[in-house]
Amino acid sequence: MPILPRKYPKDISSLQGLETTCEGDEGGLFAHLVRLALGKDADNNNADVTAAGYDTDGTAGVSLGELIFEEYTTDVDAGSREAIHKTKGEPLVCKGKAFINGAAKNVIVFRG
């Protein structure tokens, strides 16, 4: 499973902004999002970034670019969100962390 890495600045203004960026990257890379994490950009004085990973395998039948990003507070909250989206037929894409407006946030992503 080849993973294509992408880095997003920590000052991205909103969760919606990150969602839109990731949807565009899915379409442009012909790969689906599989990971979000906090990271450092070694090429930019170790600046804080949101590190994303995109998988180029297994995209057949996957509707690229239709993501739902939500912030969660606890694992129980994340579990509740997973259950709600499962009943809607919106599978879990990944759960991780991202910088939004300079602050680290817990993010869960579903495919719409």
N, CA, C and O atoms as a GROMACS GRO file, in nm:
protein
  448
    1MET      N    1   0.084  -0.117   0.000
    1MET     CA    2   0.000   0.000   0.000
    1MET      C    3   0.089   0.124   0.000
    1MET      O    4   0.135   0.168   0.106
    2PRO      N    5   0.114   0.181  -0.119
    2PRO     CA    6   0.196   0.303  -0.124
    2PRO      C    7   0.119   0.422  -0.068
    2PRO      O    8   0.007   0.452  -0.111
    3ILE      N    9   0.180   0.491   0.028
    3ILE     CA   10   0.117   0.606   0.091
    3ILE      C   11   0.185   0.733   0.041
    3ILE      O   12   0.307   0.746   0.048
    4LEU      N   13   0.104   0.826  -0.010
    4LEU     CA   14   0.155   0.955  -0.053
    4LEU      C   15   0.138   1.054   0.062
    4LEU      O   16   0.025   1.079   0.105
    5PRO      N   17   0.248   1.111   0.111
    5PRO     CA   18   0.236   1.206   0.222
    5PRO      C   19   0.202   1.347   0.172
    5PRO      O   20   0.243   1.387   0.063
    6ARG      N   21   0.128   1.419   0.253
    6ARG     CA   22   0.099   1.560   0.228
    6ARG      C   23   0.109   1.633   0.362
    6ARG      O   24   0.081   1.576   0.467
    7LYS      N   25   0.149   1.761   0.356
    7LYS     CA   26   0.160   1.844   0.476
    7LYS      C   27   0.074   1.968   0.459
    7LYS      O   28   0.074   2.031   0.354
    8TYR      N   29   0.000   2.000   0.564
    8TYR     CA   30  -0.086   2.118   0.562
    8TYR      C   31  -0.046   2.211   0.676
    8TYR      O   32  -0.016   2.164   0.786
    9PRO      N   33  -0.044   2.341   0.652
    9PRO     CA   34   0.000   2.436   0.756
    9PRO      C   35  -0.089   2.434   0.879
    9PRO      O   36  -0.209   2.407   0.870
   10LYS      N   37  -0.028   2.464   0.994
   10LYS     CA   38  -0.106   2.458   1.119
   10LYS      C   39  -0.207   2.570   1.130
   10LYS      O   40  -0.298   2.564   1.214
   11ASP      N   41  -0.194   2.673   1.047
   11ASP     CA   42  -0.287   2.786   1.057
   11ASP      C   43  -0.404   2.775   0.960
   11ASP      O   44  -0.470   2.875   0.931
   12ILE      N   45  -0.432   2.654   0.909
   12ILE     CA   46  -0.551   2.636   0.826
   12ILE      C   47  -0.670   2.683   0.910
   12ILE      O   48  -0.681   2.648   1.027
   13SER      N   49  -0.758   2.761   0.851
   13SER     CA   50  -0.853   2.841   0.930
   13SER      C   51  -0.969   2.763   0.992
   13SER      O   52  -1.026   2.807   1.092
   14SER      N   53  -1.004   2.649   0.935
   14SER     CA   54  -1.121   2.578   0.988
   14SER      C   55  -1.116   2.431   0.951
   14SER      O   56  -1.040   2.389   0.864
   15LEU      N   57  -1.199   2.353   1.018
   15LEU     CA   58  -1.213   2.212   0.986
   15LEU      C   59  -1.268   2.197   0.843
   15LEU      O   60  -1.226   2.108   0.770
   16GLN      N   61  -1.360   2.284   0.805
   16GLN     CA   62  -1.415   2.284   0.669
   16GLN      C   63  -1.304   2.312   0.566
   16GLN      O   64  -1.303   2.251   0.459
   17GLY      N   65  -1.213   2.402   0.599
   17GLY     CA   66  -1.101   2.431   0.509
   17GLY      C   67  -1.012   2.310   0.488
   17GLY      O   68  -0.969   2.282   0.376
   18LEU      N   69  -0.984   2.236   0.596
   18LEU     CA   70  -0.903   2.115   0.585
   18LEU      C   71  -0.978   2.009   0.506
   18LEU      O   72  -0.918   1.940   0.423
   19GLU      N   73  -1.108   1.996   0.530
   19GLU     CA   74  -1.191   1.900   0.456
   19GLU      C   75  -1.184   1.928   0.306
   19GLU      O   76  -1.163   1.837   0.226
   20THR      N   77  -1.203   2.053   0.268
   20THR     CA   78  -1.202   2.092   0.127
   20THR      C   79  -1.065   2.064   0.065
   20THR      O   80  -1.057   2.016  -0.048
   21THR      N   81  -0.959   2.094   0.139
   21THR     CA   82  -0.823   2.069   0.090
   21THR      C   83  -0.800   1.920   0.067
   21THR      O   84  -0.746   1.880  -0.036
   22CYS      N   85  -0.839   1.838   0.163
   22CYS     CA   86  -0.820   1.693   0.151
   22CYS      C   87  -0.906   1.635   0.038
   22CYS      O   88  -0.861   1.545  -0.033
   23GLU      N   89  -1.027   1.686   0.020
   23GLU     CA   90  -1.111   1.639  -0.090
   23GLU      C   91  -1.044   1.671  -0.224
   23GLU      O   92  -1.045   1.588  -0.314
   24GLY      N   93  -0.988   1.789  -0.236
   24GLY     CA   94  -0.918   1.826  -0.358
   24GLY      C   95  -0.796   1.740  -0.383
   24GLY      O   96  -0.768   1.701  -0.496
   25ASP      N   97  -0.723   1.708  -0.275
   25ASP     CA   98  -0.605   1.622  -0.290
   25ASP      C   99  -0.644   1.480  -0.328
   25ASP      O  100  -0.574   1.416  -0.406
   26GLU      N  101  -0.754   1.429  -0.274
   26GLU     CA  102  -0.799   1.296  -0.315
   26GLU      C  103  -0.821   1.292  -0.466
   26GLU      O  104  -0.775   1.200  -0.534
   27GLY      N  105  -0.891   1.390  -0.517
   27GLY     CA  106  -0.919   1.394  -0.660
   27GLY      C  107  -0.794   1.414  -0.743
   27GLY      O  108  -0.778   1.350  -0.847
   28GLY      N  109  -0.706   1.501  -0.698
   28GLY     CA  110  -0.584   1.530  -0.772
   28GLY      C  111  -0.483   1.417  -0.770
   28GLY      O  112  -0.410   1.396  -0.867
   29LEU      N  113  -0.478   1.344  -0.659
   29LEU     CA  114  -0.381   1.235  -0.644
   29LEU      C  115  -0.438   1.101  -0.689
   29LEU      O  116  -0.363   1.004  -0.704
   30PHE      N  117  -0.568   1.093  -0.712
   30PHE     CA  118  -0.637   0.966  -0.738
   30PHE      C  119  -0.602   0.865  -0.628
   30PHE      O  120  -0.564   0.751  -0.654
   31ALA      N  121  -0.615   0.913  -0.504
   31ALA     CA  122  -0.583   0.832  -0.386
   31ALA      C  123  -0.679   0.871  -0.274
   31ALA      O  124  -0.732   0.982  -0.273
   32HIS      N  125  -0.701   0.779  -0.180
   32HIS     CA  126  -0.794   0.811  -0.072
   32HIS      C  127  -0.720   0.835   0.060
   32HIS      O  128  -0.620   0.770   0.090
   33LEU      N  129  -0.774   0.928   0.135
   33LEU     CA  130  -0.719   0.965   0.265
   33LEU      C  131  -0.722   0.845   0.358
   33LEU      O  132  -0.824   0.776   0.368
   34VAL      N  133  -0.611   0.819   0.427
   34VAL     CA  134  -0.607   0.708   0.523
   34VAL      C  135  -0.553   0.750   0.660
   34VAL      O  136  -0.563   0.675   0.757
   35ARG      N  137  -0.495   0.872   0.668
   35ARG     CA  138  -0.431   0.909   0.794
   35ARG      C  139  -0.424   1.060   0.811
   35ARG      O  140  -0.398   1.133   0.714
   36LEU      N  141  -0.446   1.108   0.933
   36LEU     CA  142  -0.421   1.246   0.974
   36LEU      C  143  -0.345   1.240   1.106
   36LEU      O  144  -0.380   1.164   1.195
   37ALA      N  145  -0.240   1.322   1.118
   37ALA     CA  146  -0.161   1.324   1.241
   37ALA      C  147  -0.090   1.459   1.252
   37ALA      O  148  -0.073   1.530   1.153
   38LEU      N  149  -0.050   1.491   1.372
   38LEU     CA  150   0.032   1.610   1.391
   38LEU      C  151   0.174   1.576   1.349
   38LEU      O  152   0.221   1.464   1.372
   39GLY      N  153   0.242   1.672   1.286
   39GLY     CA  154   0.376   1.644   1.240
   39GLY      C  155   0.462   1.770   1.237
   39GLY      O  156   0.419   1.878   1.277
   40LYS      N  157   0.583   1.752   1.188
   40LYS     CA  158   0.680   1.860   1.173
   40LYS      C  159   0.726   1.863   1.027
   40LYS      O  160   0.738   1.758   0.963
   41ASP      N  161   0.751   1.981   0.976
   41ASP     CA  162   0.800   1.998   0.840
   41ASP      C  163   0.949   2.022   0.845
   41ASP      O  164   0.994   2.133   0.873
   42ALA      N  165   1.026   1.918   0.817
   42ALA     CA  166   1.172   1.928   0.822
   42ALA      C  167   1.225   2.028   0.719
   42ALA      O  168   1.335   2.081   0.737
   43ASP      N  169   1.150   2.052   0.613
   43ASP     CA  170   1.193   2.146   0.509
   43ASP      C  171   1.161   2.292   0.545
   43ASP      O  172   1.198   2.383   0.472
   44ASN      N  173   1.094   2.313   0.658
   44ASN     CA  174   1.052   2.448   0.696
   44ASN      C  175   1.078   2.470   0.845
   44ASN      O  176   0.985   2.500   0.921
   45ASN      N  177   1.204   2.456   0.887
   45ASN     CA  178   1.245   2.480   1.027
   45ASN      C  179   1.162   2.402   1.128
   45ASN      O  180   1.134   2.452   1.237
   46ASN      N  181   1.124   2.280   1.093
   46ASN     CA  182   1.044   2.195   1.182
   46ASN      C  183   0.914   2.260   1.226
   46ASN      O  184   0.870   2.243   1.339
   47ALA      N  185   0.852   2.335   1.135
   47ALA     CA  186   0.723   2.399   1.164
   47ALA      C  187   0.617   2.292   1.187
   47ALA      O  188   0.621   2.185   1.126
   48ASP      N  189   0.522   2.322   1.276
   48ASP     CA  190   0.410   2.231   1.300
   48ASP      C  191   0.322   2.222   1.175
   48ASP      O  192   0.294   2.322   1.110
   49VAL      N  193   0.281   2.100   1.143
   49VAL     CA  194   0.193   2.077   1.028
   49VAL      C  195   0.095   1.966   1.062
   49VAL      O  196   0.115   1.890   1.157
   50THR      N  197  -0.010   1.958   0.984
   50THR     CA  198  -0.096   1.841   0.984
   50THR      C  199  -0.043   1.750   0.875
   50THR      O  200  -0.037   1.789   0.758
   51ALA      N  201  -0.005   1.629   0.912
   51ALA     CA  202   0.048   1.532   0.816
   51ALA      C  203  -0.064   1.438   0.774
   51ALA      O  204  -0.130   1.376   0.857
   52ALA      N  205  -0.084   1.430   0.644
   52ALA     CA  206  -0.188   1.341   0.590
   52ALA      C  207  -0.122   1.234   0.506
   52ALA      O  208  -0.016   1.255   0.448
   53GLY      N  209  -0.186   1.118   0.499
   53GLY     CA  210  -0.141   1.010   0.413
   53GLY      C  211  -0.253   0.967   0.322
   53GLY      O  212  -0.368   0.951   0.365
   54TYR      N  213  -0.220   0.947   0.195
   54TYR     CA  214  -0.317   0.906   0.093
   54TYR      C  215  -0.273   0.775   0.032
   54TYR      O  216  -0.157   0.761  -0.008
   55ASP      N  217  -0.364   0.679   0.023
   55ASP     CA  218  -0.336   0.546  -0.032
   55ASP      C  219  -0.377   0.542  -0.179
   55ASP      O  220  -0.491   0.575  -0.213
   56THR      N  221  -0.284   0.501  -0.265
   56THR     CA  222  -0.313   0.494  -0.408
   56THR      C  223  -0.373   0.359  -0.448
   56THR      O  224  -0.424   0.345  -0.559
   57ASP      N  225  -0.366   0.261  -0.360
   57ASP     CA  226  -0.426   0.129  -0.388
   57ASP      C  227  -0.571   0.127  -0.342
   57ASP      O  228  -0.609   0.202  -0.252
   58GLY      N  229  -0.649   0.043  -0.403
   58GLY     CA  230  -0.785   0.020  -0.355
   58GLY      C  231  -0.880   0.135  -0.375
   58GLY      O  232  -0.978   0.148  -0.301
   59THR      N  233  -0.855   0.219  -0.475
   59THR     CA  234  -0.947   0.332  -0.497
   59THR      C  235  -1.064   0.294  -0.587
   59THR      O  236  -1.158   0.373  -0.601
   60ALA      N  237  -1.060   0.177  -0.647
   60ALA     CA  238  -1.173   0.134  -0.732
   60ALA      C  239  -1.299   0.122  -0.647
   60ALA      O  240  -1.299   0.057  -0.542
   61GLY      N  241  -1.404   0.186  -0.692
   61GLY     CA  242  -1.531   0.181  -0.620
   61GLY      C  243  -1.541   0.279  -0.505
   61GLY      O  244  -1.646   0.290  -0.442
   62VAL      N  245  -1.431   0.353  -0.476
   62VAL     CA  246  -1.434   0.453  -0.370
   62VAL      C  247  -1.467   0.587  -0.432
   62VAL      O  248  -1.404   0.628  -0.529
   63SER      N  249  -1.564   0.654  -0.376
   63SER     CA  250  -1.604   0.786  -0.425
   63SER      C  251  -1.506   0.888  -0.368
   63SER      O  252  -1.522   0.932  -0.254
   64LEU      N  253  -1.406   0.925  -0.445
   64LEU     CA  254  -1.304   1.017  -0.396
   64LEU      C  255  -1.362   1.157  -0.382
   64LEU      O  256  -1.450   1.198  -0.458
   65GLY      N  257  -1.312   1.230  -0.282
   65GLY     CA  258  -1.347   1.369  -0.267
   65GLY      C  259  -1.478   1.397  -0.196
   65GLY      O  260  -1.525   1.511  -0.198
   66GLU      N  261  -1.538   1.297  -0.133
   66GLU     CA  262  -1.662   1.320  -0.059
   66GLU      C  263  -1.640   1.282   0.087
   66GLU      O  264  -1.677   1.174   0.132
   67LEU      N  265  -1.578   1.375   0.160
   67LEU     CA  266  -1.539   1.349   0.298
   67LEU      C  267  -1.623   1.431   0.395
   67LEU      O  268  -1.675   1.537   0.360
   68ILE      N  269  -1.636   1.379   0.517
   68ILE     CA  270  -1.706   1.449   0.625
   68ILE      C  271  -1.608   1.456   0.743
   68ILE      O  272  -1.574   1.353   0.801
   69PHE      N  273  -1.564   1.575   0.778
   69PHE     CA  274  -1.472   1.596   0.889
   69PHE      C  275  -1.549   1.645   1.010
   69PHE      O  276  -1.633   1.734   0.999
   70GLU      N  277  -1.522   1.586   1.127
   70GLU     CA  278  -1.584   1.630   1.252
   70GLU      C  279  -1.479   1.630   1.362
   70GLU      O  280  -1.389   1.546   1.364
   71GLU      N  281  -1.493   1.724   1.454
   71GLU     CA  282  -1.408   1.726   1.572
   71GLU      C  283  -1.475   1.643   1.681
   71GLU      O  284  -1.597   1.647   1.696
   72TYR      N  285  -1.395   1.567   1.756
   72TYR     CA  286  -1.449   1.491   1.868
   72TYR      C  287  -1.368   1.522   1.993
   72TYR      O  288  -1.254   1.568   1.985
   73THR      N  289  -1.429   1.497   2.109
   73THR     CA  290  -1.363   1.531   2.235
   73THR      C  291  -1.304   1.410   2.307
   73THR      O  292  -1.193   1.418   2.360
   74THR      N  293  -1.378   1.300   2.311
   74THR     CA  294  -1.334   1.180   2.384
   74THR      C  295  -1.352   1.058   2.293
   74THR      O  296  -1.414   1.066   2.187
   75ASP      N  297  -1.297   0.946   2.335
   75ASP     CA  298  -1.316   0.822   2.259
   75ASP      C  299  -1.463   0.781   2.256
   75ASP      O  300  -1.510   0.724   2.158
   76VAL      N  301  -1.536   0.810   2.364
   76VAL     CA  302  -1.679   0.780   2.368
   76VAL      C  303  -1.752   0.865   2.264
   76VAL      O  304  -1.839   0.815   2.192
   77ASP      N  305  -1.716   0.993   2.256
   77ASP     CA  306  -1.773   1.082   2.156
   77ASP      C  307  -1.743   1.030   2.015
   77ASP      O  308  -1.832   1.026   1.930
   78ALA      N  309  -1.619   0.989   1.991
   78ALA     CA  310  -1.582   0.936   1.860
   78ALA      C  311  -1.662   0.810   1.828
   78ALA      O  312  -1.709   0.793   1.715
   79GLY      N  313  -1.680   0.722   1.928
   79GLY     CA  314  -1.757   0.600   1.908
   79GLY      C  315  -1.902   0.629   1.873
   79GLY      O  316  -1.962   0.562   1.789
   80SER      N  317  -1.959   0.729   1.939
   80SER     CA  318  -2.097   0.769   1.908
   80SER      C  319  -2.108   0.821   1.766
   80SER      O  320  -2.202   0.787   1.694
   81ARG      N  321  -2.012   0.902   1.725
   81ARG     CA  322  -2.013   0.956   1.589
   81ARG      C  323  -2.000   0.843   1.486
   81ARG      O  324  -2.067   0.844   1.383
   82GLU      N  325  -1.914   0.746   1.516
   82GLU     CA  326  -1.899   0.631   1.425
   82GLU      C  327  -2.032   0.557   1.410
   82GLU      O  328  -2.070   0.522   1.299
   83ALA      N  329  -2.101   0.535   1.521
   83ALA     CA  330  -2.228   0.462   1.517
   83ALA      C  331  -2.333   0.539   1.435
   83ALA      O  332  -2.406   0.480   1.356
   84ILE      N  333  -2.339   0.669   1.454
   84ILE     CA  334  -2.436   0.752   1.380
   84ILE      C  335  -2.407   0.746   1.231
   84ILE      O  336  -2.498   0.727   1.150
   85HIS      N  337  -2.282   0.762   1.193
   85HIS     CA  338  -2.247   0.763   1.050
   85HIS      C  339  -2.262   0.625   0.988
   85HIS      O  340  -2.294   0.613   0.870
   86LYS      N  341  -2.238   0.520   1.067
   86LYS     CA  342  -2.255   0.384   1.016
   86LYS      C  343  -2.401   0.360   0.975
   86LYS      O  344  -2.427   0.297   0.872
   87THR      N  345  -2.494   0.411   1.055
   87THR     CA  346  -2.637   0.393   1.022
   87THR      C  347  -2.674   0.469   0.895
   87THR      O  348  -2.773   0.435   0.830
   88LYS      N  349  -2.596   0.570   0.859
   88LYS     CA  350  -2.619   0.648   0.738
   88LYS      C  351  -2.544   0.592   0.617
   88LYS      O  352  -2.554   0.645   0.506
   89GLY      N  353  -2.468   0.484   0.640
   89GLY     CA  354  -2.389   0.426   0.532
   89GLY      C  355  -2.266   0.508   0.498
   89GLY      O  356  -2.218   0.505   0.385
   90GLU      N  357  -2.215   0.581   0.597
   90GLU     CA  358  -2.096   0.665   0.578
   90GLU      C  359  -1.980   0.603   0.656
   90GLU      O  360  -1.969   0.622   0.777
   91PRO      N  361  -1.895   0.528   0.587
   91PRO     CA  362  -1.789   0.454   0.656
   91PRO      C  363  -1.679   0.544   0.713
   91PRO      O  364  -1.653   0.653   0.663
   92LEU      N  365  -1.617   0.495   0.819
   92LEU     CA  366  -1.504   0.563   0.881
   92LEU      C  367  -1.385   0.562   0.784
   92LEU      O  368  -1.352   0.458   0.727
   93VAL      N  369  -1.322   0.676   0.767
   93VAL     CA  370  -1.202   0.688   0.684
   93VAL      C  371  -1.080   0.681   0.774
   93VAL      O  372  -0.990   0.600   0.752
   94CYS      N  373  -1.076   0.768   0.876
   94CYS     CA  374  -0.966   0.767   0.972
   94CYS      C  375  -1.002   0.852   1.092
   94CYS      O  376  -1.096   0.931   1.090
   95LYS      N  377  -0.926   0.834   1.196
   95LYS     CA  378  -0.939   0.912   1.319
   95LYS      C  379  -0.798   0.957   1.355
   95LYS      O  380  -0.706   0.875   1.358
   96GLY      N  381  -0.780   1.086   1.382
   96GLY     CA  382  -0.646   1.134   1.414
   96GLY      C  383  -0.649   1.274   1.471
   96GLY      O  384  -0.747   1.316   1.532
   97LYS      N  385  -0.540   1.346   1.450
   97LYS     CA  386  -0.527   1.482   1.500
   97LYS      C  387  -0.488   1.573   1.386
   97LYS      O  388  -0.422   1.532   1.291
   98ALA      N  389  -0.532   1.700   1.398
   98ALA     CA  390  -0.499   1.799   1.296
   98ALA      C  391  -0.487   1.936   1.363
   98ALA      O  392  -0.551   1.962   1.465
   99PHE      N  393  -0.406   2.021   1.304
   99PHE     CA  394  -0.400   2.159   1.350
   99PHE      C  395  -0.508   2.239   1.279
   99PHE      O  396  -0.517   2.238   1.156
  100ILE      N  397  -0.591   2.308   1.357
  100ILE     CA  398  -0.693   2.398   1.305
  100ILE      C  399  -0.671   2.533   1.371
  100ILE      O  400  -0.681   2.546   1.493
  101ASN      N  401  -0.641   2.632   1.290
  101ASN     CA  402  -0.616   2.767   1.341
  101ASN      C  403  -0.510   2.766   1.451
  101ASN      O  404  -0.521   2.839   1.550
  102GLY      N  405  -0.406   2.684   1.433
  102GLY     CA  406  -0.294   2.679   1.525
  102GLY      C  407  -0.310   2.588   1.645
  102GLY      O  408  -0.214   2.568   1.720
  103ALA      N  409  -0.428   2.531   1.666
  103ALA     CA  410  -0.453   2.445   1.782
  103ALA      C  411  -0.473   2.300   1.737
  103ALA      O  412  -0.538   2.273   1.636
  104ALA      N  413  -0.416   2.208   1.815
  104ALA     CA  414  -0.432   2.065   1.786
  104ALA      C  415  -0.573   2.021   1.821
  104ALA      O  416  -0.622   2.051   1.930
  105LYS      N  417  -0.639   1.950   1.728
  105LYS     CA  418  -0.776   1.904   1.748
  105LYS      C  419  -0.785   1.755   1.716
  105LYS      O  420  -0.712   1.704   1.631
  106ASN      N  421  -0.876   1.685   1.785
  106ASN     CA  422  -0.908   1.547   1.751
  106ASN      C  423  -1.007   1.549   1.635
  106ASN      O  424  -1.110   1.617   1.641
  107VAL      N  425  -0.975   1.476   1.529
  107VAL     CA  426  -1.058   1.479   1.409
  107VAL      C  427  -1.094   1.337   1.368
  107VAL      O  428  -1.010   1.247   1.369
  108ILE      N  429  -1.219   1.318   1.332
  108ILE     CA  430  -1.266   1.191   1.278
  108ILE      C  431  -1.326   1.220   1.140
  108ILE      O  432  -1.396   1.319   1.120
  109VAL      N  433  -1.296   1.130   1.045
  109VAL     CA  434  -1.333   1.155   0.906
  109VAL      C  435  -1.414   1.036   0.854
  109VAL      O  436  -1.379   0.920   0.875
  110PHE      N  437  -1.523   1.068   0.785
  110PHE     CA  438  -1.611   0.968   0.724
  110PHE      C  439  -1.621   0.996   0.575
  110PHE      O  440  -1.593   1.107   0.529
  111ARG      N  441  -1.662   0.896   0.501
  111ARG     CA  442  -1.684   0.912   0.358
  111ARG      C  443  -1.832   0.924   0.333
  111ARG      O  444  -1.910   0.837   0.372
  112GLY      N  445  -1.872   1.035   0.269
  112GLY     CA  446  -2.013   1.063   0.245
  112GLY      C  447  -2.065   1.000   0.119
  112GLY      O  448  -2.183   1.016   0.086
   0.00000   0.00000   0.00000
